[in-house]
Amino acid sequence: MIKIVFDFNKRFGFTLSEVLVTIGLLGSIAAITIPTLAYNYRGKVLEQQFRATYSDIKAVATVLNERHGGDWATYASTRSVKDAAQEFMSMFNGGGPYRGDVDYQDSALSNELRAFYGARSGSGKFRFNITNGLLDAGDPCDNGGVWTDSKGRLWTFNAENRMICVDINGNAKPNRQNVDIFAFIPMSPLQLATFVYNDPGNANNYIGTIVPCNIEMIAAKGASNSVPSVAVKENEEGSNVRTFEKGSGSALDYCPFFEPVENAAVNKGTYCDVESVGCGKSAKGKTMTTSNNYWTDYIDYK
């Protein structure tokens, strides 16, 4: 017969050292996972903000093109940048000049941007070089005033090609091109046929719209003030027709910039062209290709 004796005076539990070791392990795991989760969350928020903004712009483009015979881009090019900006911003709830008293001179714009971003110099905008980190960014939209809307987005414009730049989260960080600062360009049916569909001979098949562009490449290549060259060519019927020249070095050469925003990596030179397959290695030794995504690779890059 087996006799079982219970010792009710014996206590079960963990020693202080065991508790401290467990807490330390949990802390280490949290230190590794929480920042990654936070970066991913911030990236997803920016992605959603971009898509919402792009959706708003496409809706505005539809209305403006219907209002102007399917070609707001051409109409806007005949108006002052201020008038074009005013018509565009009137389509947004709360759309109006930042501070309510915008001076449309370029020098005043720089001051407004510095005030908005809290920057001591430049405009407070940056581009991201994966080898060298944050670099000062050229500002393609450097005239036409500073505007905002009810969602707190910051809008600026370019006089030469009516480019529209938007900071999708206002002055909140990271303030990086193609991460939370994006560019869009109104395109006429002929521009759309030429630069988006490679079908310049059939412009009548298209209706103008507003197209997303690679603002980082536009700034880096100095194409912000460049409009596409125009050529007069003879068609099959023997008539001379006016066409745009793709690849002439204009800002439109860097449109469209398809969703999701990709091509973030730089190559061994300065930038990674859209057609490139490999773009060298990052400062962390990661092989970068054109499939790398700004929101997953560039949010507080570490």
PLY file of the C-alpha trace (Angstrom):
ply
format ascii 1.0
element vertex 302
property float x
property float y
property float z
element edge 301
property int vertex1
property int vertex2
end_header
0.00 0.00 0.00
1.35 3.37 -1.10
0.87 6.20 1.29
0.81 9.72 -0.14
1.72 12.52 2.21
0.99 16.16 1.35
3.22 18.85 2.75
0.89 21.84 3.01
3.70 24.00 4.31
5.67 23.82 1.04
5.20 26.86 -1.20
5.38 26.94 -5.01
6.44 30.00 -7.09
9.27 31.76 -8.86
12.37 33.17 -7.43
13.21 36.83 -7.88
16.01 35.96 -10.29
13.64 33.88 -12.43
11.14 36.75 -12.59
13.87 39.22 -13.55
15.18 36.91 -16.28
11.65 36.50 -17.70
11.04 40.24 -17.67
14.36 40.78 -19.39
13.50 38.30 -22.13
10.08 39.88 -22.67
11.71 43.28 -22.85
14.20 42.09 -25.43
11.45 40.58 -27.58
9.41 43.78 -27.30
12.40 45.90 -28.23
12.81 43.87 -31.41
9.18 43.54 -32.50
7.50 46.79 -31.41
9.61 49.13 -33.60
9.01 46.87 -36.61
5.28 46.85 -35.96
5.32 50.62 -35.52
7.21 51.14 -38.81
4.85 48.83 -40.66
1.84 50.60 -39.16
3.15 54.04 -40.11
3.88 52.81 -43.62
0.36 51.41 -43.95
-1.16 54.70 -42.73
0.83 56.66 -45.32
-0.16 54.21 -48.03
-3.83 54.64 -47.16
-3.44 58.43 -47.08
-1.82 58.36 -50.50
-4.53 56.19 -51.99
-7.24 58.42 -50.51
-5.52 61.51 -51.90
-5.07 59.93 -55.31
-8.74 58.96 -55.33
-9.71 62.55 -54.49
-7.50 63.90 -57.29
-8.96 61.49 -59.85
-12.47 62.58 -58.85
-11.51 66.26 -59.17
-9.87 65.57 -62.56
-13.10 64.02 -63.83
-15.13 67.11 -62.89
-12.58 69.59 -64.24
-12.20 67.76 -67.54
-15.96 67.57 -68.01
-16.15 71.29 -67.28
-13.49 72.12 -69.88
-14.31 69.80 -72.75
-12.19 66.89 -71.62
-8.99 68.92 -71.47
-8.47 70.87 -68.24
-4.69 70.60 -68.73
-4.75 72.80 -71.83
-7.21 75.21 -70.24
-5.10 75.47 -67.07
-1.98 76.18 -69.16
-3.70 79.27 -70.58
-4.50 80.59 -67.11
-2.15 81.94 -64.45
-0.84 79.41 -61.96
-2.84 81.24 -59.29
-6.09 80.86 -61.24
-5.37 77.19 -61.97
-4.59 76.55 -58.31
-7.73 78.35 -57.18
-9.97 76.31 -59.49
-8.33 73.06 -58.45
-8.47 73.81 -54.70
-12.10 74.95 -54.90
-12.97 71.28 -55.47
-11.79 70.28 -51.98
-13.62 70.79 -48.71
-11.92 73.62 -46.90
-9.54 74.16 -49.80
-7.94 77.56 -49.48
-4.69 79.47 -49.07
-2.60 78.49 -46.08
-2.82 81.31 -43.49
-5.43 82.88 -45.76
-3.06 85.54 -47.12
-0.72 83.80 -49.54
1.61 86.02 -51.54
2.22 84.23 -54.83
5.81 85.36 -55.26
8.42 82.60 -55.10
10.35 84.20 -52.24
7.22 84.39 -50.12
6.44 80.76 -50.92
9.78 79.65 -49.47
9.06 81.58 -46.29
5.59 80.03 -46.03
6.99 76.53 -46.47
9.69 77.10 -43.88
7.05 78.34 -41.46
4.77 75.38 -42.19
7.49 72.78 -41.76
9.35 74.56 -38.99
12.51 74.48 -41.08
15.36 76.94 -40.65
16.42 76.72 -44.29
15.15 75.30 -47.54
11.54 74.16 -47.51
11.72 71.32 -45.00
11.31 68.68 -47.72
13.77 65.87 -48.32
14.60 63.12 -50.74
16.02 59.83 -49.54
19.24 58.34 -50.79
19.65 54.83 -49.44
23.42 55.21 -49.27
23.63 58.70 -47.81
20.31 59.06 -45.99
18.26 62.24 -46.04
19.27 64.91 -48.52
17.79 68.34 -49.18
15.20 68.09 -51.93
14.60 70.35 -54.86
11.07 71.72 -54.72
9.39 71.27 -58.13
6.27 73.16 -57.02
7.82 76.48 -56.16
5.13 78.98 -57.08
1.38 79.35 -57.07
1.08 79.73 -53.32
0.64 77.34 -50.42
-2.78 75.78 -49.94
-4.40 73.41 -47.47
-7.72 71.60 -47.12
-9.98 70.16 -44.43
-7.85 67.00 -44.26
-4.76 69.02 -43.37
-2.96 68.24 -46.62
-0.49 70.78 -47.98
-0.71 71.70 -51.67
1.75 73.65 -53.84
1.96 74.22 -57.60
4.33 74.68 -60.52
3.80 77.49 -63.02
5.47 76.00 -66.09
3.54 72.73 -66.35
0.84 73.21 -63.69
2.31 70.38 -61.65
0.47 69.77 -58.39
2.46 68.73 -55.31
0.80 67.47 -52.14
2.06 66.52 -48.70
-0.52 63.92 -47.73
-0.04 64.35 -43.96
0.69 68.06 -43.75
3.87 69.01 -41.94
4.08 65.69 -40.08
7.20 63.63 -40.75
8.88 62.10 -42.65
8.47 64.91 -45.24
10.14 62.82 -47.93
9.46 62.82 -51.64
7.48 59.79 -52.80
6.85 58.81 -49.18
4.45 61.49 -48.00
5.10 64.17 -50.66
3.85 63.41 -54.17
3.51 65.09 -57.55
0.69 65.00 -60.09
0.49 66.61 -63.53
-2.65 67.47 -65.54
-2.37 65.87 -68.99
-4.27 66.72 -72.14
-5.58 63.86 -74.31
-2.49 64.14 -76.55
-0.12 64.20 -73.58
-1.91 61.23 -72.07
-1.70 59.32 -75.37
2.00 60.16 -75.67
3.38 59.77 -72.16
1.08 57.14 -70.65
-0.15 54.96 -73.51
2.57 55.45 -76.18
-0.23 56.04 -78.66
0.19 59.64 -79.87
-1.57 58.97 -83.16
-4.87 58.26 -81.41
-5.25 61.12 -78.96
-8.96 61.34 -79.80
-9.46 58.06 -77.97
-8.51 59.64 -74.64
-9.89 62.17 -72.18
-7.51 64.29 -70.16
-6.83 63.51 -66.53
-4.32 64.19 -63.72
-1.46 61.69 -63.59
0.86 60.75 -60.69
4.55 61.43 -61.35
7.89 60.55 -59.78
8.63 63.76 -57.86
12.03 62.50 -56.71
13.20 61.92 -60.27
11.71 65.23 -61.46
13.64 67.10 -58.77
16.85 65.11 -59.25
16.87 65.51 -63.02
16.04 69.22 -62.85
12.92 68.69 -64.94
10.54 70.65 -62.74
10.40 73.68 -65.03
10.58 71.76 -68.29
7.63 71.21 -70.57
7.78 68.56 -73.31
9.24 69.54 -76.64
6.83 69.70 -79.55
7.47 68.36 -83.03
5.47 68.80 -86.21
5.31 65.57 -88.17
3.55 64.43 -91.29
0.88 61.79 -90.83
-0.20 59.06 -93.26
-2.56 61.45 -95.02
0.27 63.85 -95.68
-0.95 66.44 -93.18
1.30 68.02 -90.60
0.36 67.19 -87.01
1.67 68.56 -83.75
3.08 65.93 -81.38
4.91 65.91 -78.09
8.35 64.36 -77.92
8.67 61.77 -75.19
12.15 61.73 -73.68
12.87 65.39 -74.32
13.75 65.92 -70.66
10.47 67.30 -69.42
8.78 66.56 -66.11
6.21 64.49 -68.00
8.91 61.95 -68.85
8.65 60.77 -65.22
4.91 60.13 -65.39
3.03 58.03 -64.72
4.28 56.72 -61.40
2.11 53.66 -60.85
0.75 52.34 -57.58
2.14 51.01 -55.38
4.94 53.53 -55.27
8.02 51.52 -56.20
11.46 52.09 -57.71
12.70 53.54 -54.46
16.24 52.27 -54.56
19.26 54.07 -55.90
21.87 52.45 -58.09
25.65 52.72 -58.04
25.27 56.17 -59.56
22.62 58.46 -58.14
19.19 57.09 -58.97
17.61 53.88 -60.10
15.73 54.28 -63.38
12.34 52.64 -63.73
13.65 50.19 -66.32
16.55 48.98 -64.17
16.56 45.46 -62.80
19.12 45.79 -60.06
20.12 48.93 -58.22
23.14 47.95 -56.16
23.18 47.50 -52.40
21.93 49.67 -49.61
24.01 51.01 -46.75
22.88 47.92 -44.82
24.05 45.55 -47.52
20.55 44.80 -48.78
20.26 44.21 -52.52
17.87 46.83 -53.87
15.69 46.34 -56.94
12.84 48.18 -58.60
10.35 46.14 -56.57
11.38 47.81 -53.31
8.58 49.89 -51.88
8.92 53.30 -50.25
6.44 52.56 -47.51
8.01 49.28 -46.44
11.69 50.15 -46.97
11.92 53.86 -46.24
9.81 54.68 -43.19
12.39 55.64 -40.61
14.95 53.54 -42.44
17.45 52.04 -40.00
0 1
1 2
2 3
3 4
4 5
5 6
6 7
7 8
8 9
9 10
10 11
11 12
12 13
13 14
14 15
15 16
16 17
17 18
18 19
19 20
20 21
21 22
22 23
23 24
24 25
25 26
26 27
27 28
28 29
29 30
30 31
31 32
32 33
33 34
34 35
35 36
36 37
37 38
38 39
39 40
40 41
41 42
42 43
43 44
44 45
45 46
46 47
47 48
48 49
49 50
50 51
51 52
52 53
53 54
54 55
55 56
56 57
57 58
58 59
59 60
60 61
61 62
62 63
63 64
64 65
65 66
66 67
67 68
68 69
69 70
70 71
71 72
72 73
73 74
74 75
75 76
76 77
77 78
78 79
79 80
80 81
81 82
82 83
83 84
84 85
85 86
86 87
87 88
88 89
89 90
90 91
91 92
92 93
93 94
94 95
95 96
96 97
97 98
98 99
99 100
100 101
101 102
102 103
103 104
104 105
105 106
106 107
107 108
108 109
109 110
110 111
111 112
112 113
113 114
114 115
115 116
116 117
117 118
118 119
119 120
120 121
121 122
122 123
123 124
124 125
125 126
126 127
127 128
128 129
129 130
130 131
131 132
132 133
133 134
134 135
135 136
136 137
137 138
138 139
139 140
140 141
141 142
142 143
143 144
144 145
145 146
146 147
147 148
148 149
149 150
150 151
151 152
152 153
153 154
154 155
155 156
156 157
157 158
158 159
159 160
160 161
161 162
162 163
163 164
164 165
165 166
166 167
167 168
168 169
169 170
170 171
171 172
172 173
173 174
174 175
175 176
176 177
177 178
178 179
179 180
180 181
181 182
182 183
183 184
184 185
185 186
186 187
187 188
188 189
189 190
190 191
191 192
192 193
193 194
194 195
195 196
196 197
197 198
198 199
199 200
200 201
201 202
202 203
203 204
204 205
205 206
206 207
207 208
208 209
209 210
210 211
211 212
212 213
213 214
214 215
215 216
216 217
217 218
218 219
219 220
220 221
221 222
222 223
223 224
224 225
225 226
226 227
227 228
228 229
229 230
230 231
231 232
232 233
233 234
234 235
235 236
236 237
237 238
238 239
239 240
240 241
241 242
242 243
243 244
244 245
245 246
246 247
247 248
248 249
249 250
250 251
251 252
252 253
253 254
254 255
255 256
256 257
257 258
258 259
259 260
260 261
261 262
262 263
263 264
264 265
265 266
266 267
267 268
268 269
269 270
270 271
271 272
272 273
273 274
274 275
275 276
276 277
277 278
278 279
279 280
280 281
281 282
282 283
283 284
284 285
285 286
286 287
287 288
288 289
289 290
290 291
291 292
292 293
293 294
294 295
295 296
296 297
297 298
298 299
299 300
300 301
